[in-house]
Amino acid sequence: MSANLDPDAALMLQVRDGDRTAFETLVEKYKQPVVNLVARTIGDFTEAEDIAQHVFVQVYKSAHRYEVTAKFSTWLFTIARNLSLNEIRRRSRHRADSLDETFADDDVNPMRQAPDLQTTGPTEHLLRDELEAKVEEAIADLPEKQRTALLMCRHEEFSYEEIARVVGCSLSATKSLIHRARETLKERLKPYLRSGAWRED
Amino acid sequence: MNDVRNEELVRLSFRRELTPEEESHLESYFAANPEARAQWQEDRALGRALQSLADVPVSSNFTAGVLQAVDLEEAREQRGRESKARWRILLPRFGWPAAAALLILLFAHNRNTVKQERVVKVLAEASRVSSELKIVPEPDVVLQDFEVINQLVRTSASSDDELLMALQ
C-alpha cells in the first residue's frame, strides 16, 4: 500500500474488509457534501436525503469491488451523480415535479437558515436571503454537467482532474464547463454581485 | 509564463484565500491591468456567493438510517445466499428421484395421449359406419319376402328341388 494513500481510500479498504466503524466514519464525513450535491442536482431537497442514503448503501454494497484507482471522494461523487441522474430520468419518465418547482416559492425554500441577528441586522439578513435564493435559482437553471462541475469546484479539495472524472469529461472540457457556468451566473447575477453583498466582510 | 501564473492565481482566488505572497503577485498584475481587476472583483464576488450557499439540512438520524438500510440489504442478500445453498444441498439429494418421477409422469402422459388418439380413431370409425348405414333400403323393401323366407326356416329341405317345392 502506498505511503501517500488517500486516508478515505484507506478507510474504504477497511470497509471492504468488513469494518463497519470505518464505514460509519465515511458516512459522517461525507453526508453533508453528498446531500448538497444530490439536492442541487435533482432540484429536490426533500428527496435528496433518501437518495443520499441510497448512495452510501451502494458504496457499502460495492465495497468488495473497491480498488484504489482515484480518491475515495471522486468515486463517491460519481456514484452520487449517477444515482441523481437516474432519479432525474425516472422523474422525467413519470412526469413528476419540475426542477423549477423547488425554487419557485422562496417562502418554502429549505436552503434558508435561521437568521444570525448577532452579526447582521434584519435588513441585511433579508437582502442576503434574497441574494442566496437568486444564486440557488441561477444554479438550478444551469445544465446538469455545468452545475455539478461548478458545485464541486466550490470545494477546494477537488482538483479539476477529479471533477473531470466525476462528470465524465476531459480536463479541458471540464474547465470549459466551469468557465461557462461562471459566465452564465455572472451575467444573471450581475446586479447582485455589484451590490457588494458578497464583498469581503 | 507570467500570464499563466496570473490566470492560475485568479482561478485559485475563487476557490480559496490566497497567501500574502500570492496576493502581492496578483496585486502587481492588477496594478498594470486595471480592467482585469474589475473583472476579478466580479468573479470573486461570484466565488463568495457560491461559497456562501447554505448546506441542505440533513436529519440527525441520517447515519443511523444508512446503517439500518445496509443491515436490511445484508439480511436480504443473506437470505438469497441461504436459498442458493439450500438448492445446492437439495439438488444432489433429490435430483435423481425427481428426474425419475418426471420421466414416469412424462411416460404416463404419453400413454394417456396414445389412448386418447385411439378413442378418437374408434369414434371416427363409428361415425363413418353410421353414415354408411343411411344407404340401407327402406323397411317395406326389406320386408317384401319376409313370409316366404320365414317359411324356409321351418322346412327341412335338403336339396334344391325340395327347396323350390317349399317356395311354391
Chai-1 contact restraints between the chains, C-beta under 6 A:
chainA,res_idxA,chainB,res_idxB,connection_type,confidence,min_distance_angstrom,max_distance_angstrom,comment,restraint_id
A,V27,B,T63,contact,1.0,0.0,6.0,A-B,restraint_1
A,V27,B,V66,contact,1.0,0.0,6.0,A-B,restraint_2
A,E28,B,T63,contact,1.0,0.0,6.0,A-B,restraint_3
A,K31,B,V58,contact,1.0,0.0,6.0,A-B,restraint_4
A,K31,B,F62,contact,1.0,0.0,6.0,A-B,restraint_5
A,Q32,B,D55,contact,1.0,0.0,6.0,A-B,restraint_6
A,Q32,B,V58,contact,1.0,0.0,6.0,A-B,restraint_7
A,V35,B,V56,contact,1.0,0.0,6.0,A-B,restraint_8
A,V35,B,V58,contact,1.0,0.0,6.0,A-B,restraint_9
A,N36,B,D55,contact,1.0,0.0,6.0,A-B,restraint_10
A,N36,B,V56,contact,1.0,0.0,6.0,A-B,restraint_11
A,A39,B,V56,contact,1.0,0.0,6.0,A-B,restraint_12
A,F45,B,V56,contact,1.0,0.0,6.0,A-B,restraint_13
A,A48,B,V56,contact,1.0,0.0,6.0,A-B,restraint_14
A,Q53,B,G65,contact,1.0,0.0,6.0,A-B,restraint_15
A,Q53,B,V66,contact,1.0,0.0,6.0,A-B,restraint_16
A,Q53,B,A69,contact,1.0,0.0,6.0,A-B,restraint_17
A,F56,B,V66,contact,1.0,0.0,6.0,A-B,restraint_18
A,V57,B,A69,contact,1.0,0.0,6.0,A-B,restraint_19
A,V57,B,V70,contact,1.0,0.0,6.0,A-B,restraint_20
A,V57,B,E73,contact,1.0,0.0,6.0,A-B,restraint_21
A,Y60,B,V70,contact,1.0,0.0,6.0,A-B,restraint_22
A,M111,B,A54,contact,1.0,0.0,6.0,A-B,restraint_23
A,Q113,B,A54,contact,1.0,0.0,6.0,A-B,restraint_24
A,V135,B,A49,contact,1.0,0.0,6.0,A-B,restraint_25
A,R154,B,L50,contact,1.0,0.0,6.0,A-B,restraint_26
A,E156,B,R15,contact,1.0,0.0,6.0,A-B,restraint_27
A,E156,B,R16,contact,1.0,0.0,6.0,A-B,restraint_28
A,L185,B,L46,contact,1.0,0.0,6.0,A-B,restraint_29
A,K186,B,E42,contact,1.0,0.0,6.0,A-B,restraint_30
A,K186,B,L46,contact,1.0,0.0,6.0,A-B,restraint_31
A,L193,B,E42,contact,1.0,0.0,6.0,A-B,restraint_32
A,L193,B,A45,contact,1.0,0.0,6.0,A-B,restraint_33
A,L193,B,L46,contact,1.0,0.0,6.0,A-B,restraint_34
A,W198,B,A45,contact,1.0,0.0,6.0,A-B,restraint_35
A,W198,B,R48,contact,1.0,0.0,6.0,A-B,restraint_36
A,W198,B,A49,contact,1.0,0.0,6.0,A-B,restraint_37
